[in-house]
Amino acid sequence: MEKSEVKYHVPVLLHESLEGMNIRPDGVYVDVTFGGGGHSREILHRLGPDGVLYGFDQDADAEQNIPEDERFVFVRSNFRYLCNFMHYYGEMGNVDALLADLGVSSHHFDDKDRGFSFRFDGVLDMRMNTRAGKTAADVLNDYSEEQLADIFYLYGELKNARKLASAVAAYRTNKKIETSSDLLEIVTPFIGRDKEKKFLAQVFQALRIEVNDEMRALQEMLKGSLRVLKTGGWLVVITYHSLEDRLVKNFLKTGNFEGKVEQDLFGNLQSPFKLVTGKVIVPSAEEIERNPRSRSAKLRIAEKRQVD
């Protein structure tokens, strides 16, 4: 494992996800969450001279991890634009497998200047792409109380979302919310006994999802995967929280995000995918011990069916 990878992010379920990609030496593959490049490097190790790997990442920091390999094409973009770039490169319907590791890189959590973690007092940014878009501070200061309540409830799954939003609105009438310490000052009265870390993680998750429009981006990428994968191609997705896992689970099972089951005249499930694994794959006890941040990971694998 290279030093830059260790510093940036330890790849989760590395062996299991690569086995799920069913890699051929001359195949075409996409890693839509390049990050520290851990998964991508292992894919490249399995490719022959005629294979190709496309790696997507919108974070400028990830560009420091680009491997010097002529078989690798780096795409500086959010994975929601998967189809745009695969069309540009002439790979629509030609991809053998696509990997998405939806976790936030350790690099982001450990960088106090990015504002992803409540462990540091820093500016509330939380943008994956620091070159554009609103920050978490913008959300907290500019959104209406009702909008904030919806974000905390829908994306943080917080039961006291309305009271929390009201506290944010009251605080900002006297002082602009700019740093993690400002946010902690607001939310501390709402923290239950022995649930501090979980509660704060939910608050920060809600803001991060809103800032980066993560749920809509994920839906667009998943729908795009159907267009870029060839028949028999593999979709491999690692999720880390219930919101994104529910979307992925429903999409792989039914082809839609609501989980609405459609059947043919004979009662057969109509879905563009065939589930490869009956049960979700989770990290081993050994992996969780080595990398505690992997403990919530869930791996799902599906094969694209022949479309009639």
C-alpha positions as CSV (number, residue, x, y, z in Angstrom):
1,M,0.0,0.0,0.0
2,E,1.5,3.3,-1.0
3,K,2.1,6.2,1.4
4,S,-0.2,8.6,-0.3
5,E,-3.0,6.0,-0.1
6,V,-2.5,5.4,3.6
7,K,-2.6,9.2,4.2
8,Y,-5.6,9.8,2.1
9,H,-7.9,6.7,2.6
10,V,-7.7,3.0,3.5
11,P,-9.8,1.2,0.8
12,V,-12.7,-0.7,2.4
13,L,-13.7,-4.3,1.3
14,L,-10.9,-4.2,-1.2
15,H,-10.7,-7.9,-2.1
16,E,-14.5,-8.4,-2.0
17,S,-15.3,-5.5,-4.2
18,L,-12.6,-6.3,-6.8
19,E,-13.8,-10.0,-6.9
20,G,-17.3,-8.6,-7.5
21,M,-16.0,-6.7,-10.6
22,N,-15.0,-9.9,-12.3
23,I,-12.1,-8.2,-13.9
24,R,-10.8,-9.3,-17.3
25,P,-7.3,-8.2,-18.5
26,D,-8.7,-6.5,-21.6
27,G,-11.9,-5.0,-20.1
28,V,-13.2,-1.5,-19.6
29,Y,-13.8,-0.4,-16.0
30,V,-14.9,2.6,-14.1
31,D,-14.1,3.7,-10.5
32,V,-16.5,6.6,-9.9
33,T,-15.0,7.3,-6.4
34,F,-11.3,7.5,-7.1
35,G,-10.2,9.2,-3.9
36,G,-6.9,7.9,-2.6
37,G,-6.8,5.5,-5.6
38,G,-6.6,2.3,-3.5
39,H,-9.3,0.4,-5.4
40,S,-8.1,1.8,-8.7
41,R,-4.5,0.7,-8.2
42,E,-5.7,-2.9,-7.5
43,I,-7.9,-2.8,-10.6
44,L,-4.9,-1.7,-12.7
45,H,-2.8,-4.6,-11.2
46,R,-5.3,-7.0,-12.7
47,L,-5.6,-5.3,-16.1
48,G,-3.5,-6.3,-19.1
49,P,-2.0,-3.8,-21.6
50,D,-5.3,-3.5,-23.5
51,G,-7.4,-2.8,-20.5
52,V,-8.6,0.6,-19.5
53,L,-9.8,2.2,-16.2
54,Y,-11.6,5.5,-15.8
55,G,-11.5,7.2,-12.4
56,F,-13.9,9.9,-11.4
57,D,-13.3,12.5,-8.6
58,Q,-14.4,16.1,-8.1
59,D,-12.0,16.8,-5.3
60,A,-8.8,18.6,-6.3
61,D,-6.9,16.8,-3.5
62,A,-7.5,13.5,-5.2
63,E,-5.5,14.5,-8.2
64,Q,-2.3,14.1,-6.2
65,N,-3.0,10.3,-6.2
66,I,-3.4,9.8,-9.9
67,P,-1.2,6.9,-11.0
68,E,1.3,7.2,-13.8
69,D,-0.3,4.6,-16.0
70,E,-1.4,5.0,-19.6
71,R,-4.3,2.6,-19.0
72,F,-5.8,5.1,-16.5
73,V,-8.0,8.0,-17.5
74,F,-8.8,10.5,-14.7
75,V,-12.1,12.4,-15.0
76,R,-12.2,15.5,-12.9
77,S,-16.0,15.5,-12.3
78,N,-18.8,14.5,-10.0
79,F,-19.9,11.0,-10.8
80,R,-23.4,12.3,-11.5
81,Y,-22.0,13.2,-15.0
82,L,-21.0,9.6,-15.7
83,C,-22.9,9.3,-18.9
84,N,-21.6,12.6,-20.3
85,F,-18.0,11.5,-20.0
86,M,-18.5,7.9,-21.0
87,H,-20.3,9.2,-24.1
88,Y,-17.3,11.6,-24.7
89,Y,-14.8,8.7,-24.5
90,G,-17.0,6.4,-26.7
91,E,-17.7,3.9,-23.9
92,M,-21.5,4.0,-23.7
93,G,-22.7,0.4,-23.3
94,N,-19.2,-0.8,-23.3
95,V,-18.2,-0.9,-19.6
96,D,-17.6,-4.3,-18.0
97,A,-17.9,-3.2,-14.4
98,L,-18.4,0.0,-12.4
99,L,-17.3,0.4,-8.7
100,A,-18.7,3.1,-6.3
101,D,-17.3,3.3,-2.8
102,L,-19.6,6.0,-1.4
103,G,-17.7,6.6,1.9
104,V,-16.2,9.9,2.7
105,S,-12.4,9.5,2.6
106,S,-10.4,9.5,5.8
107,H,-8.5,12.4,4.3
108,H,-11.7,14.6,4.4
109,F,-12.5,13.7,8.0
110,D,-8.9,14.3,9.1
111,D,-8.4,17.6,7.4
112,K,-9.5,20.3,9.9
113,D,-9.7,22.9,7.1
114,R,-12.5,21.1,5.2
115,G,-15.0,21.1,8.1
116,F,-16.2,17.5,7.7
117,S,-15.6,16.4,11.3
118,F,-16.8,17.7,14.7
119,R,-13.4,16.7,16.1
120,F,-11.8,19.9,14.9
121,D,-12.7,23.6,15.2
122,G,-12.6,24.8,11.6
123,V,-14.5,26.6,9.0
124,L,-17.8,24.8,8.1
125,D,-17.1,24.1,4.4
126,M,-17.9,20.4,3.7
127,R,-17.7,20.8,-0.1
128,M,-16.2,17.8,-2.0
129,N,-15.5,20.2,-4.8
130,T,-14.0,23.3,-3.2
131,R,-14.0,25.2,-6.5
132,A,-17.7,25.8,-6.5
133,G,-21.0,25.6,-4.7
134,K,-22.4,26.5,-1.3
135,T,-20.7,25.7,2.0
136,A,-22.2,24.2,5.2
137,A,-22.0,27.7,6.7
138,D,-24.0,29.0,3.8
139,V,-26.7,26.4,4.5
140,L,-26.9,27.2,8.2
141,N,-27.0,31.0,7.7
142,D,-29.1,31.3,4.6
143,Y,-31.7,28.4,4.6
144,S,-35.1,29.0,6.2
145,E,-35.9,27.3,9.5
146,E,-38.3,25.0,7.7
147,Q,-35.6,24.0,5.2
148,L,-33.1,23.3,7.9
149,A,-35.7,21.1,9.8
150,D,-36.2,19.1,6.6
151,I,-32.5,18.6,6.1
152,F,-31.9,17.5,9.7
153,Y,-34.9,15.1,9.6
154,L,-34.4,13.6,6.1
155,Y,-30.6,13.5,5.9
156,G,-29.6,13.2,9.5
157,E,-32.7,11.2,10.6
158,L,-32.9,13.4,13.7
159,K,-36.1,13.2,15.7
160,N,-35.7,16.7,17.2
161,A,-35.0,18.3,13.8
162,R,-37.5,21.1,14.3
163,K,-36.2,22.1,17.7
164,L,-32.6,22.0,16.3
165,A,-33.5,24.1,13.3
166,S,-35.2,26.6,15.6
167,A,-32.0,26.9,17.7
168,V,-30.0,27.5,14.6
169,A,-32.3,30.3,13.5
170,A,-32.2,31.9,16.9
171,Y,-28.4,31.8,17.1
172,R,-27.8,33.4,13.7
173,T,-29.9,36.4,14.6
174,N,-27.1,37.5,16.8
175,K,-24.1,35.9,15.3
176,K,-23.2,34.4,12.0
177,I,-22.5,30.7,12.1
178,E,-19.0,30.1,10.6
179,T,-17.1,27.4,12.5
180,S,-17.6,23.9,13.9
181,S,-17.4,25.4,17.4
182,D,-20.3,27.7,16.6
183,L,-22.4,24.7,15.5
184,L,-21.4,22.7,18.5
185,E,-22.5,25.5,20.8
186,I,-25.9,25.4,19.2
187,V,-26.5,21.6,19.2
188,T,-24.8,20.7,22.5
189,P,-28.1,21.2,24.6
190,F,-29.8,18.6,22.4
191,I,-27.2,15.8,22.9
192,G,-28.6,12.8,24.8
193,R,-26.6,10.9,27.4
194,D,-23.9,8.6,26.0
195,K,-25.0,9.5,22.4
196,E,-22.7,12.5,21.7
197,K,-20.7,11.0,18.8
198,K,-23.7,9.5,17.1
199,F,-25.8,12.7,17.4
200,L,-23.0,14.9,16.1
201,A,-22.3,12.5,13.3
202,Q,-25.9,12.7,12.2
203,V,-25.9,16.6,12.3
204,F,-22.7,16.8,10.2
205,Q,-23.9,14.1,7.8
206,A,-27.1,16.0,7.2
207,L,-25.2,19.1,6.3
208,R,-22.7,17.3,4.1
209,I,-25.4,15.5,2.1
210,E,-27.1,18.8,1.5
211,V,-24.0,20.7,0.6
212,N,-22.9,18.1,-2.0
213,D,-26.4,17.1,-3.2
214,E,-25.4,13.5,-2.5
215,M,-28.7,11.8,-2.8
216,R,-29.6,13.2,-6.2
217,A,-26.1,12.7,-7.5
218,L,-26.2,9.1,-6.4
219,Q,-29.5,8.5,-8.1
220,E,-28.2,10.1,-11.4
221,M,-25.1,7.9,-11.2
222,L,-27.0,4.7,-10.6
223,K,-29.4,5.5,-13.5
224,G,-26.4,6.3,-15.7
225,S,-24.8,3.0,-14.8
226,L,-27.6,1.2,-16.7
227,R,-26.6,3.1,-19.9
228,V,-22.8,2.7,-19.6
229,L,-22.7,-1.0,-18.6
230,K,-22.8,-3.7,-21.2
231,T,-25.2,-6.6,-20.8
232,G,-23.6,-8.9,-18.3
233,G,-21.7,-5.9,-16.8
234,W,-21.3,-5.7,-13.0
235,L,-22.3,-2.9,-10.7
236,V,-20.4,-2.9,-7.4
237,V,-21.5,-0.4,-4.7
238,I,-20.2,0.1,-1.1
239,T,-22.6,2.2,1.1
240,Y,-22.1,3.6,4.6
241,H,-25.4,4.8,5.9
242,S,-29.0,3.8,5.7
243,L,-30.2,6.6,3.3
244,E,-27.8,5.7,0.5
245,D,-28.0,2.0,1.2
246,R,-31.8,2.0,0.8
247,L,-31.5,3.7,-2.6
248,V,-28.9,1.3,-3.8
249,K,-30.7,-1.8,-2.5
250,N,-34.0,-0.8,-4.1
251,F,-32.4,0.1,-7.4
252,L,-30.5,-3.2,-7.7
253,K,-33.5,-5.2,-6.7
254,T,-36.3,-3.4,-8.7
255,G,-34.6,-0.9,-11.0
256,N,-36.3,2.1,-9.2
257,F,-35.5,4.0,-6.0
258,E,-38.9,3.4,-4.4
259,G,-38.5,-0.4,-4.3
260,K,-41.7,-0.8,-6.4
261,V,-41.8,-4.4,-7.6
262,E,-42.9,-4.9,-11.2
263,Q,-43.7,-8.4,-12.5
264,D,-44.4,-9.9,-15.9
265,L,-47.5,-12.0,-16.7
266,F,-45.8,-15.1,-15.2
267,G,-45.0,-13.4,-11.9
268,N,-41.3,-13.0,-12.6
269,L,-39.6,-9.9,-11.2
270,Q,-38.9,-7.3,-13.8
271,S,-35.6,-5.7,-13.0
272,P,-32.6,-4.5,-15.2
273,F,-30.3,-6.2,-12.7
274,K,-29.7,-9.7,-11.3
275,L,-28.4,-9.7,-7.7
276,V,-25.1,-11.6,-7.5
277,T,-25.0,-11.9,-3.8
278,G,-28.1,-13.0,-1.8
279,K,-26.9,-11.3,1.4
280,V,-25.2,-8.0,1.7
281,I,-21.4,-8.3,2.2
282,V,-19.9,-6.6,5.3
283,P,-16.3,-6.2,6.6
284,S,-14.8,-9.0,8.6
285,A,-14.0,-8.5,12.3
286,E,-10.3,-8.3,11.3
287,E,-10.9,-5.5,8.8
288,I,-13.0,-3.5,11.3
289,E,-10.1,-3.9,13.8
290,R,-7.6,-2.6,11.3
291,N,-9.9,0.1,10.0
292,P,-12.7,1.1,12.4
293,R,-14.2,3.4,9.8
294,S,-15.2,0.4,7.8
295,R,-17.6,-0.9,10.4
296,S,-20.8,0.5,8.7
297,A,-19.8,-0.5,5.2
298,K,-22.2,-2.7,3.1
299,L,-21.3,-4.1,-0.3
300,R,-23.9,-5.0,-2.9
301,I,-23.2,-6.5,-6.3
302,A,-25.5,-6.9,-9.3
303,E,-25.2,-7.9,-13.0
304,K,-27.0,-6.1,-15.8
305,R,-29.5,-8.2,-17.5
306,Q,-30.3,-8.5,-21.2
307,V,-32.9,-5.9,-22.0
308,D,-35.7,-7.2,-24.2
